[in-house]
């Protein structure tokens, strides 16, 4: 009731999984229908579809750059995106949050073992990763040399919107949100 009386323009829901459903259901029950934005951890078509009866008209997510391949002009990145889609589809998984957030880190680790051998120590692998630069990933070019240990920054993010008619997430922003 307090949220409704405040007449918000948008609601940021920083929760995932069942708590997101609880928030959305509560907003629906209170008659609040404003855009809601949440994080990439909730990019799960099965989960969001299960909330269909109480979703707001506009449901936004901080998504992944791979979700907007039409924006990507680097052919090296597009090749990795295609490999990702092929691999995920082959195991009948969704190219969504959990698969996307683990794909590139796993590739970097595998590449480290390929270069260093399977007896590489944790320190050797860390050193290898800290020198990775210009590494094509599903979300853009990764660079671990700047010390932030993320590999990719805001250019790996796009805002996506749930489209209930297509039961999918569609990009509504450029890189960086």
N, C-alpha and C positions, 0 to 999 in steps of 0.2 A: 504494500500500500504506500509506503514511503517512497519507493522508487517511482511508482506511478505518479504520485503527487509532485515529484521533482521534475517531471516532464523531460526526461533525458533525451538527447538526440541520438545517442548510441550507448550500448552497454558493452564493457569489456569483461568477458568471463574468463578468468585465468585458471580454469579448472579443466580436467580431462575425465573421460570415461563416465561412469555413473554419476559423479557429481555434476558434470555438464548437463546430463539429462535432468537432474533435480532442479538446477538453475532454470533451464528452459521451460520445464513444466510449471515451475513457480511463476515465471513471468507470464506464461500463457494463462494460467489460472487467475492471475491478477489483472488480466486484460492489457498487458504491456506488449505492444508490438512495434518495437523500434529495432533498427539493425543491431545485431549482436556479433561481436568479433571474439574469436578465441584463438588458441594456438595450434600449431601444426600437429601436435600430438593427438588431436581429435579428428584428423583427416582420415576417416575410416567410413567408407560408404555404407557398410552394413550397419554400423552404429548410428550414423546420422539418419539413415532411412528408417530405423526403428523409432526415431523421434518424430516422424512425419506428422503425426496428429497434433503436435504442440510446438513445432518449429516456428520461429518468427518469419515474417515475410522475407527478410534479408538476413542470411546467415553467412558470415564472413570468417575466413581463417587466414592466419599468416602461413602461407603455403610455401612450397618448394619451387625453385626456378624450373625444374624439369616438367612441372605442370603447365608450363607455357613454352613448349618447344618452338613455337612459331617466332618467339622473340630471340631465340639463340641463333647467332650467325656463325659461330665458330664450329667448323666441321668436325674438329676433334671432340668437342663436347657433344655434338649431335650423334657421333658414332657411339660414345659411351652411353648416351641416353637410349639409343636403339638397343644396345647390348643389355641394358638394364630392363627395358620393356620385354625383350625376348626372354631373358632369364626368369623374370617374375611370372610372365605368362606361362612359361613351361612348367612351373610348379603350381599353377592355378592359384596364385596369390594376387593380391591387389597391389598396384604400384602406388601405395599410400604411405602414411607416416612411418610405421614401423619398418617396412622394407626400405624406404628411401633413406631413413636416418642411419641405417646400418650398412648400406651398400658400399658407399665410398670409403668409409673407415676400414672396412674389411679388405677392399682392394688395395689400399695403401699398405696395410699389414702384410698381405700376401706378397706384394711387390718387394717389401723389405726383406721378407724371408727368401724370396727368389734371388735377391742381390747378395744378401749376407749369409745365406744358408740357414738350415733349420736349427742350428745350435746357437744362433744369435742370442745375445743377452738382452735383457730389457733396456739396458743403457745403450747398447748398439742400435736397437730398434728406435729408441727415442731420438738418438743422434741422426739416424737416417731420416726420420720424419721431419725433424727440425730443418733439414736441408731440401725438402721437397718444395719445388716451385714450378709453376707452369704445368701443373698436373690436371689434365682434363677430367672432370667429374660430371655427374648427372646434373649438377646445379651451376656449373661454370668452371673457371680455372681456379684450382686450389693453389695456395701459397702459404706454407707453414714457416717461412723465413722471417716473418715480422714479429715473432715472439708471442702472439696471442693464442697459439695452439688450437685455433679453430679451423684453419685451412681456407675458409671462405667467409666472407662477411655478408653485409646486407645485399650484395648483388645476387646472392643465392636465394633470395626471398621474393616471392610475389604474393599479392593478396588474391585469394580465390574465394569464389562464392558457390555455395551449394545450389545446384539447379535441380529441384525436385522432379521436374518433368523428364529430365534426362538421367536422373539419379547419378550425378557426377559433379565434380568440382570444376568450375570454369574460371580462368584467370580474369581479373578485373583491374589489374595494375601492371606496370612495367617492373623491371628488376629493381629491387630495393623497396618495393611496396609503395 
